Amino acid sequence: KIRPGDPAPAAASSIALSCAQNEFCAFQIAVSASSAAATVNDISLGDLAGPSGHTLTGSSAEIYREGFLDIATTSNSAGATGSWPDPLIPKVDAFYAETRNAFPFQVAVGQTQAFWVEIHVPDGQTPGTYAGSATITDSASNTQSIAVSIHVRAFALPSTSSLGSAYGFGWDGPCIGH
């Protein structure tokens, strides 16, 4: 989780992921404003070219700005108060295809803002490595690209779980249930 006051993460020029077929493959892009405020006008993912002319369509990616909740009370000894990332504000609403208010977004001096990028690897996608880039555009239409590669695995995840779920059980719950 990237909080607004966190130091800027080490600059990366590439992202490498490994995903199964029928899996949502996700990554974060962090934008830091060290000496002056920065406005992020847009983030986009281009098509990713793969083996034998196959592609992963970048325009199908869901892109979000991470919003924050102001936490006033710690929940446990590992927690802390302040701004914590939680809500995802979509660039485009997945249900109604309407542009939302994720962009433009101004990152204040000394702050870091995370963006979430998620692409679905379709069931039956040809296994292999797919390469392309994500582009960050600022208010002056300057761009910065980050190379993205996704290794698509030779197996698919099921759409629904075949395993049962258990919620809220204590240390003796399995014994009592058995």
C-alpha positions in Angstrom: 0.0 0.0 0.0 1.4 3.3 -1.0 0.4 6.2 1.3 0.6 9.8 0.3 3.5 10.7 2.6 5.6 7.6 1.7 8.9 8.3 0.1 9.0 8.0 -3.7 9.6 4.4 -4.7 12.7 3.6 -6.7 12.2 4.6 -10.3 11.4 1.7 -12.5 11.5 1.6 -16.3 9.8 -1.8 -16.5 7.2 -4.1 -15.0 7.3 -7.9 -15.4 4.3 -10.0 -14.4 3.4 -13.7 -14.7 -0.3 -14.5 -15.0 -2.5 -17.5 -15.7 -5.2 -17.5 -18.4 -8.5 -16.2 -17.0 -6.7 -14.2 -14.4 -6.8 -10.5 -13.7 -3.2 -9.3 -13.9 -2.6 -6.0 -11.9 0.2 -3.6 -11.1 0.6 -0.1 -9.5 2.2 3.0 -11.0 3.3 5.5 -8.4 3.8 9.2 -9.3 5.8 11.4 -6.8 6.0 15.2 -6.8 9.3 15.9 -5.2 10.0 19.6 -5.9 6.8 20.9 -7.6 3.2 19.7 -7.8 2.5 17.3 -10.7 -0.7 16.8 -12.6 -1.4 13.4 -14.1 -3.8 13.9 -17.0 -4.0 10.3 -18.1 -2.6 6.8 -17.8 -3.1 4.3 -20.6 -1.9 0.8 -21.5 -1.0 0.0 -25.1 -1.6 -3.4 -26.7 0.9 -6.1 -25.6 2.4 -8.0 -28.5 3.0 -11.7 -27.9 4.0 -14.9 -29.7 2.9 -15.7 -33.3 1.1 -12.3 -33.7 -1.2 -12.7 -30.7 -1.9 -9.7 -28.5 -3.4 -8.7 -25.2 -5.6 -5.6 -25.8 -4.4 -2.8 -23.7 -7.5 -0.7 -24.2 -9.4 -3.3 -22.3 -7.4 -2.6 -19.1 -9.2 -1.0 -16.2 -7.3 2.0 -14.8 -8.0 3.5 -11.4 -6.7 6.3 -9.2 -6.3 5.1 -5.6 -8.4 7.1 -3.2 -7.7 7.5 0.5 -9.6 7.0 3.8 -8.7 9.1 6.8 -8.2 6.6 9.6 -8.6 8.2 13.0 -8.2 5.1 15.2 -5.8 2.2 14.7 -7.3 -1.2 14.3 -4.4 -3.1 15.9 -0.8 -2.8 16.9 0.4 -3.0 13.2 -2.0 -0.2 12.1 -1.5 3.6 12.0 -3.7 6.6 11.7 -3.8 9.0 8.7 -4.5 8.5 5.0 -4.7 4.9 3.8 -5.4 3.8 0.2 -8.7 2.0 -0.2 -11.2 3.1 -2.8 -10.4 2.8 -6.5 -11.8 5.6 -8.6 -12.1 4.3 -12.2 -10.9 6.1 -15.3 -14.0 4.7 -17.1 -16.9 3.0 -15.3 -16.8 -0.7 -16.2 -20.6 -1.1 -16.1 -21.8 2.1 -17.8 -18.7 3.0 -19.9 -18.8 6.5 -18.5 -15.7 8.6 -17.8 -15.3 9.1 -14.1 -13.2 11.6 -12.2 -9.9 9.7 -11.8 -8.2 12.2 -14.1 -6.8 14.8 -14.1 -5.3 14.5 -10.7 -2.8 16.9 -9.0 -0.1 15.3 -6.8 1.0 17.8 -4.1 4.6 18.6 -3.5 6.2 15.9 -1.3 3.4 13.4 -1.9 3.1 10.1 -3.8 0.0 9.0 -5.6 -0.6 5.4 -6.7 -2.7 4.3 -9.7 -3.9 0.7 -10.2 -3.8 -0.9 -13.7 -5.6 -4.2 -14.2 -5.8 -6.3 -17.4 -7.7 -9.6 -17.8 -5.9 -12.4 -19.5 -8.6 -14.2 -21.4 -9.2 -18.0 -21.1 -7.4 -19.7 -24.0 -4.9 -16.9 -24.5 -1.8 -18.3 -26.2 0.9 -18.9 -23.6 4.1 -16.8 -23.9 5.5 -13.4 -23.1 3.6 -10.3 -24.2 5.3 -6.9 -24.3 4.1 -3.3 -24.5 4.0 -0.2 -22.4 2.0 1.9 -20.0 2.0 5.7 -20.7 1.7 8.5 -18.1 0.6 11.9 -19.5 1.0 15.1 -17.6 -0.9 18.4 -17.9 1.6 19.7 -20.6 1.1 16.5 -22.7 4.5 15.3 -21.8 4.6 11.5 -21.6 6.6 8.9 -19.7 6.5 5.2 -20.7 7.0 2.1 -18.6 7.7 -1.2 -20.4 5.2 -3.9 -19.4 5.7 -7.6 -20.0 3.3 -10.3 -19.0 4.2 -13.9 -19.2 1.0 -15.8 -19.8 1.1 -19.2 -18.3 0.0 -22.4 -20.0 -3.0 -23.1 -17.7 -6.2 -21.3 -16.8 -7.8 -20.4 -13.5 -11.4 -21.4 -13.0 -14.0 -18.6 -13.0 -15.5 -19.9 -9.7 -13.8 -21.5 -6.8 -14.3 -25.3 -6.2 -13.2 -24.9 -2.6 -15.6 -24.0 0.3 -15.1 -20.8 2.3 -15.1 -20.3 6.0 -15.4 -17.0 7.7 -15.0 -15.8 11.3 -13.8 -19.0 12.8 -11.6 -19.2 15.9 -8.7 -21.5 16.8 -11.1 -24.3 17.7 -13.6 -23.7 14.9 -12.5 -26.6 12.7 -12.7 -29.0 15.7 -16.2 -27.8 16.7 -17.3 -28.0 13.0 -16.0 -31.5 12.6 
